[in-house]
Amino acid sequence: MVLGLLDWGVIGAYLMVVVVIGVIVTRKATSGEELFLAGRSLGFGAIGLSLFASNISSTTIIGVSGAAYQSGISVAHYELMAALILVFMAVVTIPVFLRTRVTTIPEYLEKRFGPLARKYVSALTIFLSIFVDTAGSVYAGVLVLQTLIPQTPFLPACIALAVFTGIYTAAGGLRAVVYTDVLQAIVLIAGTGVIAYEVFGQFDFSWAVAMAAVAPEKLSLVRPLDDPGLPWLGVIVGLPVLGFYYWGTNQYIMQRVLGARSLEQARWGAMLAAALKVLPLFLMAIPGALAFALLPNLDNADQVFPAMLVTFLPVGLTGLVLAGLIAAIMSTIDSTLNAASTLVMYDFVKPDERGWSAERVVWVGRVATAVFIVVAALWPLVIREFPGLFNYIQQVFSYAVPPVAAVFLLGMFWPRMTNAGAIATLVLGHMLGAALLCWKIWSQSAGVADGLPHFTIVAGLTTLFCLCVGIAVSLMTAQPAPARVAGLLWSREGAPWRGGADYRWQATMIVATVGVLIWAFR
């Protein structure tokens, strides 16, 4: 792809605005709470847009379009389920976490189950954040840029992405992350919206013409049980588990919620993000599926987004979409860097217990971020040399989620859940996950079928196992004292509904919208 001067101008202008935002907010990062939680002062607009941007990486844009091109729009269930999980967050997890005034999500586990559970989950989260989310986003992002701009050098691009994003993250903390994410969310929506508009324009903006051009199953959200992409049972039993962990208990997502100025602002932010998560169906999945009729001979489905970019966009708009891709990469990197540094500082270093000054907390937090920047810049070299290793680490993520999700669910809803039950759930659940993963890896290397159902169904069944372990062990051990769990459980609100500004009305509208979309594209 050859970029015009206008394209480079658009990309340069976007990067310049990011720099300006970073410089402005850096002046406010004068304490640990400011650096890691933005002084608990974030409003709903910043929270909602940042939640949306942090979740959308370059691999999401490329992957959703590619999966829709190959097997249809059922891949959009991941986005629609996210909307429902965000509603669940607003009702359940957000009030619990804000009421307990935690700085990290694993800190809740210490309050509920003791320090071992906190450190266990925190260490797991740091590993996944840096070696899967951050380094993986850098690696995949550079590959995407190389596809679009073949002359892009690999290592310099990795370093540039990690360092540029890391500098404003380390300097400005969560406030810099969130405010740049606001810009990145707007650029993301604009860039993918342009692609969707141009693709739909190829069908004269007629839905009837578009539907006639592709097979009906490509525009169906509900797929049979044997569907290799996403069977309906996996949507029901697996996606809620994976989504609950990712959206409801993951530090790098929940950190901007912990930085909200009030419970109401946090809930409204979750509702805004939930509404925005409906958009990928129309901005990424449907254009990818329709592109099958326009670009039918692609060797690799993941080429569809770059192909649409080259084929349908004029000079200038190409730069806008590329800026959107860069924004997607940066929004994931900055969030994971800040979250990992927060976990290190507050779950392991614990500056409050050491009596550190605000200046020292900020300095050490920035050093931790700098260390993670180096890892994020260089680990992609390992991924490039051993791509199978990265695939295995990504699989670890799906097998690591169910025990953590089960512990949080039981901890919030069941007062009888004990410390021993939580540790047993984590250990035995991860032992089962490790056994399943080893079997899958061996089967792949031996060239035989592993006999396992779709990974989303495995996640659902593993979670059921973990819930049973937690309940069984808790029933065999002493019940925690009521004072020990007071304020750590979810409680139903009895306040009357207050109209459109009430998050419950907003949640009802979002759930209804998702239901209508699934019915319409069944």
C-alpha positions as CSV (number, residue, x, y, z in Angstrom):
1,M,0.0,0.0,0.0
2,V,1.3,3.5,-0.9
3,L,0.2,6.2,1.4
4,G,-0.4,9.7,0.2
5,L,0.8,12.9,1.8
6,L,-2.7,13.5,3.2
7,D,-2.8,10.0,4.8
8,W,0.5,10.7,6.6
9,G,-0.8,14.1,7.6
10,V,-3.9,12.5,9.2
11,I,-1.7,9.9,11.1
12,G,0.7,12.6,12.2
13,A,-2.1,14.8,13.5
14,Y,-3.5,12.0,15.5
15,L,-0.2,11.2,17.1
16,M,0.4,14.8,17.9
17,V,-2.9,15.1,19.7
18,V,-2.0,12.1,21.8
19,V,1.3,13.7,22.7
20,V,-0.5,16.9,23.7
21,I,-3.0,15.1,25.9
22,G,-0.2,13.1,27.6
23,V,1.8,16.3,28.3
24,I,-1.2,18.0,29.8
25,V,-2.3,15.3,32.2
26,T,1.3,14.4,33.3
27,R,1.4,17.5,35.4
28,K,-1.3,16.0,37.7
29,A,0.3,12.7,38.4
30,T,1.7,13.6,41.8
31,S,0.6,10.7,44.0
32,G,0.0,7.0,43.8
33,E,-3.8,7.4,43.7
34,E,-3.5,9.9,41.0
35,L,-1.1,7.9,38.9
36,F,-2.9,4.6,39.2
37,L,-6.6,5.7,39.7
38,A,-6.7,9.2,38.3
39,G,-7.5,10.5,41.8
40,R,-10.8,8.6,41.7
41,S,-12.3,11.5,39.6
42,L,-13.3,10.0,36.3
43,G,-16.7,10.8,34.7
44,F,-18.9,8.4,32.8
45,G,-18.0,9.6,29.3
46,A,-14.3,9.0,29.8
47,I,-14.9,5.6,31.5
48,G,-17.2,4.4,28.8
49,L,-15.1,5.4,25.9
50,S,-11.9,4.1,27.6
51,L,-13.6,0.7,28.3
52,F,-14.5,0.4,24.7
53,A,-11.1,1.5,23.3
54,S,-9.1,-0.7,25.7
55,N,-10.9,-3.8,24.5
56,I,-10.6,-3.1,20.8
57,S,-7.1,-4.0,19.6
58,S,-5.8,-4.3,16.0
59,T,-6.3,-8.1,16.3
60,T,-9.9,-7.4,17.1
61,I,-10.5,-5.4,14.0
62,I,-8.6,-7.8,11.8
63,G,-9.8,-10.9,13.5
64,V,-13.5,-10.0,13.7
65,S,-13.6,-9.0,10.0
66,G,-11.6,-12.1,9.0
67,A,-13.7,-14.5,11.0
68,A,-16.9,-13.0,9.5
69,Y,-15.4,-13.3,6.0
70,Q,-14.6,-17.0,6.7
71,S,-17.6,-18.3,8.7
72,G,-20.1,-15.4,9.2
73,I,-21.1,-12.9,11.7
74,S,-21.5,-15.3,14.7
75,V,-18.1,-13.9,15.9
76,A,-20.0,-10.8,16.9
77,H,-21.4,-12.7,19.8
78,Y,-18.2,-11.9,21.7
79,E,-19.1,-8.2,21.3
80,L,-22.8,-8.6,22.1
81,M,-22.0,-10.8,25.1
82,A,-19.7,-8.0,26.3
83,A,-22.6,-5.6,26.3
84,L,-24.6,-8.0,28.6
85,I,-21.6,-8.6,30.9
86,L,-21.2,-4.8,31.2
87,V,-24.8,-4.6,32.4
88,F,-24.0,-7.4,34.9
89,M,-21.0,-5.3,36.0
90,A,-23.1,-2.3,36.7
91,V,-25.6,-4.3,38.7
92,V,-23.2,-6.6,40.7
93,T,-19.4,-6.1,40.5
94,I,-19.0,-2.4,40.3
95,P,-21.0,-1.6,43.5
96,V,-19.1,-4.3,45.4
97,F,-15.7,-3.1,44.3
98,L,-16.4,0.6,44.9
99,R,-18.0,0.0,48.2
100,T,-14.9,-1.8,49.4
101,R,-12.6,1.1,48.1
102,V,-10.1,-1.4,46.6
103,T,-7.2,-0.2,44.4
104,T,-6.7,-3.5,42.7
105,I,-9.3,-6.2,41.9
106,P,-7.2,-8.9,43.7
107,E,-7.3,-6.8,46.8
108,Y,-11.0,-7.7,47.0
109,L,-9.9,-11.3,47.2
110,E,-7.7,-10.6,50.2
111,K,-10.5,-8.9,52.0
112,R,-12.8,-11.9,51.2
113,F,-10.4,-14.9,51.3
114,G,-7.0,-13.8,52.6
115,P,-3.6,-12.7,51.2
116,L,-2.7,-15.9,49.4
117,A,-5.7,-15.6,47.0
118,R,-4.8,-12.0,46.3
119,K,-1.2,-12.8,45.4
120,Y,-2.2,-15.9,43.4
121,V,-4.6,-14.0,41.1
122,S,-2.5,-10.9,40.9
123,A,0.6,-12.8,39.7
124,L,-1.6,-14.7,37.1
125,T,-3.1,-11.4,35.9
126,I,0.4,-9.7,35.6
127,F,1.6,-12.6,33.5
128,L,-1.4,-12.6,31.2
129,S,-1.4,-8.8,30.9
130,I,2.3,-8.4,29.9
131,F,3.1,-11.6,28.0
132,V,-0.3,-12.1,26.3
133,D,-2.1,-8.8,26.1
134,T,0.7,-6.2,25.9
135,A,3.4,-8.1,24.0
136,G,0.8,-9.8,21.9
137,S,-0.8,-6.5,21.0
138,V,2.6,-5.1,20.0
139,Y,3.4,-8.2,17.9
140,A,0.1,-8.5,16.2
141,G,-0.1,-4.8,15.7
142,V,3.3,-4.6,13.9
143,L,2.3,-7.6,11.7
144,V,-0.9,-5.7,10.7
145,L,1.2,-2.5,9.9
146,Q,3.6,-4.6,7.9
147,T,0.7,-6.0,5.9
148,L,-0.6,-2.6,5.1
149,I,2.9,-0.9,4.8
150,P,5.3,-3.7,3.8
151,Q,8.4,-1.5,4.4
152,T,7.7,-1.3,8.1
153,P,10.7,-2.8,10.0
154,F,9.7,-5.3,12.7
155,L,11.9,-4.5,15.7
156,P,12.0,-0.7,15.4
157,A,8.2,-0.7,15.0
158,C,7.8,-2.8,18.2
159,I,10.1,-0.5,20.1
160,A,8.4,2.6,18.8
161,L,4.9,1.4,19.7
162,A,5.9,0.2,23.2
163,V,8.0,3.2,24.0
164,F,5.7,5.9,22.6
165,T,2.7,4.4,24.4
166,G,4.7,3.6,27.5
167,I,6.0,7.1,27.9
168,Y,2.7,8.9,28.3
169,T,1.4,5.9,30.4
170,A,4.3,6.1,32.8
171,A,4.2,9.9,33.0
172,G,0.5,10.5,33.2
173,G,-0.8,7.2,34.7
174,L,-4.4,6.2,34.4
175,R,-5.6,9.7,33.6
176,A,-3.4,9.8,30.5
177,V,-4.5,6.3,29.5
178,V,-8.2,7.2,29.8
179,Y,-8.1,10.6,28.1
180,T,-6.0,9.3,25.2
181,D,-8.4,6.3,25.0
182,V,-11.3,8.8,24.6
183,L,-9.6,10.1,21.4
184,Q,-8.7,6.6,20.3
185,A,-12.3,5.4,20.7
186,I,-13.5,8.2,18.5
187,V,-10.8,7.5,15.8
188,L,-11.6,3.8,16.0
189,I,-15.3,4.3,15.4
190,A,-14.7,6.8,12.6
191,G,-12.1,4.6,10.9
192,T,-14.2,1.4,11.0
193,G,-17.3,3.4,10.2
194,V,-15.7,4.6,7.0
195,I,-14.9,1.0,5.9
196,A,-18.5,-0.1,6.7
197,Y,-20.0,2.8,4.8
198,E,-17.8,2.1,1.7
199,V,-18.6,-1.6,1.7
200,F,-22.3,-1.1,2.1
201,G,-22.1,1.4,-0.7
202,Q,-21.0,-1.4,-3.0
203,F,-24.5,-2.8,-2.6
204,D,-26.2,0.5,-3.4
205,F,-27.0,0.8,0.4
206,S,-29.7,-1.8,-0.1
207,W,-29.9,-4.5,2.6
208,A,-31.9,-6.7,0.3
209,V,-29.1,-6.6,-2.4
210,A,-26.5,-7.3,0.3
211,M,-28.4,-10.3,1.6
212,A,-28.8,-11.7,-1.8
213,A,-25.1,-11.5,-2.5
214,V,-23.9,-13.8,0.3
215,A,-25.0,-17.2,1.8
216,P,-27.7,-16.9,4.5
217,E,-25.6,-18.6,7.1
218,K,-22.9,-15.9,6.8
219,L,-25.4,-13.4,8.2
220,S,-26.7,-15.6,11.0
221,L,-25.7,-15.2,14.6
222,V,-27.2,-18.5,15.8
223,R,-25.0,-21.4,14.6
224,P,-25.4,-25.2,15.0
225,L,-23.8,-27.2,17.8
226,D,-21.1,-28.6,15.4
227,D,-20.1,-25.1,14.1
228,P,-16.3,-24.8,14.3
229,G,-16.5,-21.0,14.7
230,L,-18.9,-20.5,17.6
231,P,-21.7,-23.0,18.4
232,W,-24.8,-21.9,20.1
233,L,-24.1,-23.9,23.3
234,G,-20.7,-22.1,23.6
235,V,-22.5,-18.8,23.5
236,I,-24.7,-19.8,26.4
237,V,-22.3,-21.6,28.7
238,G,-18.8,-20.4,27.8
239,L,-18.9,-16.7,26.6
240,P,-20.6,-15.5,29.9
241,V,-17.7,-17.0,31.9
242,L,-14.9,-15.7,29.7
243,G,-16.7,-12.3,29.5
244,F,-17.2,-12.1,33.3
245,Y,-13.5,-12.6,33.9
246,Y,-12.4,-10.2,31.2
247,W,-14.9,-7.4,31.9
248,G,-15.8,-7.9,35.5
249,T,-12.6,-9.0,37.3
250,N,-9.7,-8.1,35.0
251,Q,-7.6,-5.2,36.4
252,Y,-6.7,-3.7,33.1
253,I,-10.4,-3.3,32.2
254,M,-11.8,-2.5,35.7
255,Q,-9.1,0.0,36.6
256,R,-10.9,2.9,35.0
257,V,-14.1,1.9,36.9
258,L,-12.2,2.0,40.2
259,G,-11.1,5.5,39.2
260,A,-14.7,6.8,38.9
261,R,-15.7,9.8,41.0
262,S,-18.9,8.0,42.1
263,L,-20.9,4.8,41.8
264,E,-23.4,6.5,39.5
265,Q,-20.7,7.7,37.1
266,A,-19.1,4.2,37.1
267,R,-22.4,2.6,36.2
268,W,-23.2,5.1,33.5
269,G,-19.7,4.5,32.1
270,A,-20.4,0.8,31.9
271,M,-23.7,1.5,30.2
272,L,-22.1,3.7,27.6
273,A,-19.5,1.0,26.9
274,A,-22.2,-1.6,26.7
275,A,-24.0,0.5,24.1
276,L,-20.8,1.0,22.1
277,K,-20.2,-2.8,22.1
278,V,-23.2,-3.2,19.8
279,L,-21.3,-1.3,17.1
280,P,-18.7,-4.0,16.1
281,L,-21.5,-6.1,14.7
282,F,-22.2,-3.3,12.1
283,L,-18.7,-1.8,11.8
284,M,-16.6,-5.0,11.6
285,A,-18.6,-8.3,11.4
286,I,-21.2,-7.4,8.8
287,P,-18.7,-5.6,6.4
288,G,-16.4,-8.6,6.7
289,A,-19.2,-11.0,5.8
290,L,-20.3,-8.9,2.9
291,A,-16.8,-8.6,1.6
292,F,-16.9,-12.3,0.7
293,A,-19.1,-11.3,-2.2
294,L,-16.8,-8.4,-3.2
295,L,-13.4,-10.0,-2.6
296,P,-14.0,-13.8,-3.0
297,N,-10.5,-15.1,-3.7
298,L,-8.5,-14.1,-0.7
299,D,-6.0,-16.8,0.4
300,N,-6.2,-15.8,4.1
301,A,-9.4,-14.5,5.7
302,D,-7.4,-12.1,7.9
303,Q,-6.4,-10.3,4.7
304,V,-10.0,-9.0,4.2
305,F,-9.7,-5.8,6.3
306,P,-6.4,-4.7,4.6
307,A,-8.0,-5.7,1.2
308,M,-11.1,-3.5,1.9
309,L,-8.8,-0.7,2.9
310,V,-6.8,-0.9,-0.3
311,T,-9.8,-1.5,-2.6
312,F,-12.5,0.9,-1.4
313,L,-10.9,3.9,0.3
314,P,-9.5,7.0,-1.3
315,V,-6.4,9.0,-0.1
316,G,-7.0,10.7,3.2
317,L,-9.6,8.2,4.4
318,T,-6.9,5.5,4.3
319,G,-4.9,7.5,6.7
320,L,-7.9,7.9,9.0
321,V,-8.4,4.1,9.1
322,L,-4.7,3.5,9.7
323,A,-4.9,6.0,12.6
324,G,-7.7,3.9,13.9
325,L,-5.6,0.7,13.7
326,I,-2.8,2.5,15.5
327,A,-5.3,3.7,18.1
328,A,-6.5,0.2,18.7
329,I,-2.9,-1.0,19.3
330,M,-2.1,1.8,21.7
331,S,-5.3,1.7,23.7
332,T,-4.6,-1.9,24.6
333,I,-0.9,-1.4,25.4
334,D,-1.4,1.6,27.6
335,S,-4.2,-0.1,29.6
336,T,-2.2,-3.2,30.3
337,L,1.0,-1.4,31.2
338,N,-0.8,0.8,33.7
339,A,-2.7,-2.1,35.2
340,A,0.4,-4.4,35.6
341,S,2.2,-1.6,37.3
342,T,-0.7,-1.0,39.7
343,L,-0.8,-4.7,40.6
344,V,3.0,-4.8,41.3
345,M,2.8,-1.7,43.4
346,Y,-0.3,-2.4,45.5
347,D,-0.4,-6.2,45.6
348,F,3.3,-6.9,46.2
349,V,5.3,-3.7,47.0
350,K,2.5,-2.2,49.2
351,P,3.9,1.3,49.6
352,D,1.3,2.3,52.3
353,E,2.7,-0.4,54.6
354,R,6.2,0.8,54.0
355,G,5.3,4.4,54.7
356,W,6.6,5.7,51.3
357,S,6.1,9.3,50.3
358,A,3.8,10.2,47.4
359,E,6.8,11.2,45.3
360,R,8.5,7.8,45.9
361,V,5.3,5.9,45.0
362,V,5.0,7.8,41.7
363,W,8.7,7.2,40.9
364,V,8.7,3.5,41.6
365,G,5.4,3.1,39.7
366,R,7.0,4.7,36.7
367,V,10.1,2.5,37.0
368,A,7.8,-0.6,37.1
369,T,6.0,0.7,33.9
370,A,9.4,1.2,32.3
371,V,10.4,-2.4,33.0
372,F,7.2,-3.6,31.4
373,I,7.8,-1.4,28.4
374,V,11.1,-3.2,27.8
375,V,9.4,-6.6,28.0
376,A,6.6,-5.4,25.7
377,A,9.1,-4.2,23.1
378,L,11.4,-7.2,23.1
379,W,9.1,-10.2,23.9
380,P,7.6,-9.9,20.4
381,L,11.0,-11.1,19.1
382,V,10.5,-14.4,21.0
383,I,7.0,-14.6,19.7
384,R,8.2,-14.2,16.1
385,E,10.9,-16.9,16.5
386,F,8.5,-19.3,18.4
387,P,5.0,-18.6,17.1
388,G,3.8,-21.9,18.6
389,L,4.8,-20.7,22.1
390,F,2.6,-17.6,21.7
391,N,-0.3,-19.8,20.6
392,Y,0.1,-21.9,23.7
393,I,0.2,-18.9,26.0
394,Q,-3.0,-17.6,24.4
395,Q,-4.6,-21.0,25.1
396,V,-3.5,-20.7,28.7
397,F,-5.7,-17.6,29.0
398,S,-8.9,-19.5,28.1
399,Y,-8.0,-22.4,30.5
400,A,-7.0,-20.0,33.3
401,V,-10.2,-18.0,33.4
402,P,-12.8,-20.4,34.8
403,P,-11.3,-20.9,38.4
404,V,-10.9,-17.2,38.8
405,A,-14.4,-16.5,37.6
406,A,-15.8,-19.1,39.9
407,V,-14.0,-17.7,43.0
408,F,-15.3,-14.2,42.3
409,L,-18.9,-15.4,41.7
410,L,-19.0,-17.5,44.8
411,G,-17.3,-14.8,46.8
412,M,-19.9,-12.1,45.9
413,F,-23.0,-14.2,46.0
414,W,-22.4,-17.0,48.7
415,P,-21.6,-15.9,52.2
416,R,-20.7,-19.6,53.1
417,M,-17.7,-19.5,50.7
418,T,-14.5,-20.0,52.8
419,N,-10.8,-19.2,52.3
420,A,-10.1,-22.9,51.9
421,G,-12.8,-23.2,49.3
422,A,-11.3,-20.3,47.3
423,I,-7.8,-21.7,47.3
424,A,-9.0,-25.2,46.4
425,T,-11.0,-23.8,43.6
426,L,-8.1,-22.0,42.1
427,V,-5.6,-24.8,42.5
428,L,-7.7,-27.7,41.4
429,G,-9.3,-25.7,38.7
430,H,-6.0,-24.7,37.2
431,M,-4.7,-28.3,37.6
432,L,-7.7,-29.4,35.5
433,G,-7.0,-26.6,33.0
434,A,-3.3,-27.5,32.8
435,A,-4.2,-31.2,32.2
436,L,-6.7,-30.2,29.4
437,L,-4.1,-27.8,27.8
438,C,-1.4,-30.5,27.9
439,W,-3.7,-33.0,26.3
440,K,-4.6,-30.5,23.6
441,I,-0.9,-29.6,22.9
442,W,0.1,-33.3,22.8
443,S,-2.8,-34.1,20.4
444,Q,-1.8,-31.2,18.1
445,S,1.8,-32.4,18.1
446,A,0.8,-36.0,17.5
447,G,-1.6,-35.1,14.8
448,V,-4.6,-36.7,16.4
449,A,-8.0,-35.4,17.4
450,D,-8.2,-34.2,21.0
451,G,-11.8,-35.1,21.4
452,L,-12.6,-31.9,23.2
453,P,-15.7,-29.8,22.4
454,H,-15.3,-26.1,21.3
455,F,-13.2,-24.2,23.8
456,T,-16.1,-22.1,24.9
457,I,-18.0,-25.2,25.9
458,V,-14.9,-26.5,27.7
459,A,-14.7,-23.1,29.6
460,G,-18.4,-23.5,30.7
461,L,-17.9,-27.1,31.9
462,T,-14.6,-26.2,33.7
463,T,-16.4,-23.4,35.5
464,L,-19.1,-25.8,36.6
465,F,-16.4,-28.1,38.0
466,C,-14.8,-25.1,39.8
467,L,-18.1,-24.0,41.4
468,C,-18.7,-27.6,42.6
469,V,-15.2,-27.7,44.2
470,G,-15.6,-24.3,45.9
471,I,-19.0,-25.3,47.3
472,A,-17.9,-28.8,48.4
473,V,-14.7,-27.6,50.2
474,S,-16.5,-24.6,51.8
475,L,-19.2,-26.9,53.2
476,M,-16.5,-29.1,54.8
477,T,-14.8,-26.1,56.5
478,A,-15.8,-23.6,59.1
479,Q,-18.2,-20.9,58.0
480,P,-16.6,-17.4,58.0
481,A,-17.9,-15.0,60.6
482,P,-20.7,-12.7,59.4
483,A,-18.5,-9.7,60.3
484,R,-15.7,-11.0,58.1
485,V,-17.9,-10.9,54.9
486,A,-19.9,-7.8,55.8
487,G,-19.9,-5.4,52.9
488,L,-18.1,-7.9,50.6
489,L,-21.3,-9.5,49.2
490,W,-23.6,-8.2,46.5
491,S,-26.9,-6.9,47.9
492,R,-30.0,-6.0,45.9
493,E,-31.0,-2.3,45.7
494,G,-34.4,-1.3,46.9
495,A,-34.4,2.3,45.6
496,P,-37.3,3.1,43.2
497,W,-36.4,3.5,39.5
498,R,-35.8,7.2,38.6
499,G,-36.4,7.4,34.8
500,G,-34.0,7.5,31.9
501,A,-31.0,8.5,34.0
502,D,-31.4,5.4,36.2
503,Y,-28.8,2.8,35.1
504,R,-31.5,0.1,35.4
505,W,-33.6,1.6,32.7
506,Q,-30.4,1.9,30.6
507,A,-29.5,-1.7,31.3
508,T,-33.0,-2.8,30.3
509,M,-32.8,-1.0,27.0
510,I,-29.4,-2.5,26.2
511,V,-30.5,-6.1,27.1
512,A,-33.6,-5.6,24.9
513,T,-31.5,-4.2,22.0
514,V,-29.1,-7.2,22.2
515,G,-32.1,-9.6,22.2
516,V,-33.7,-7.9,19.2
517,L,-30.4,-8.1,17.3
518,I,-29.9,-11.8,18.0
519,W,-33.5,-12.4,16.9
520,A,-33.2,-10.3,13.8
521,F,-29.9,-12.1,12.7
522,R,-30.9,-15.5,14.0
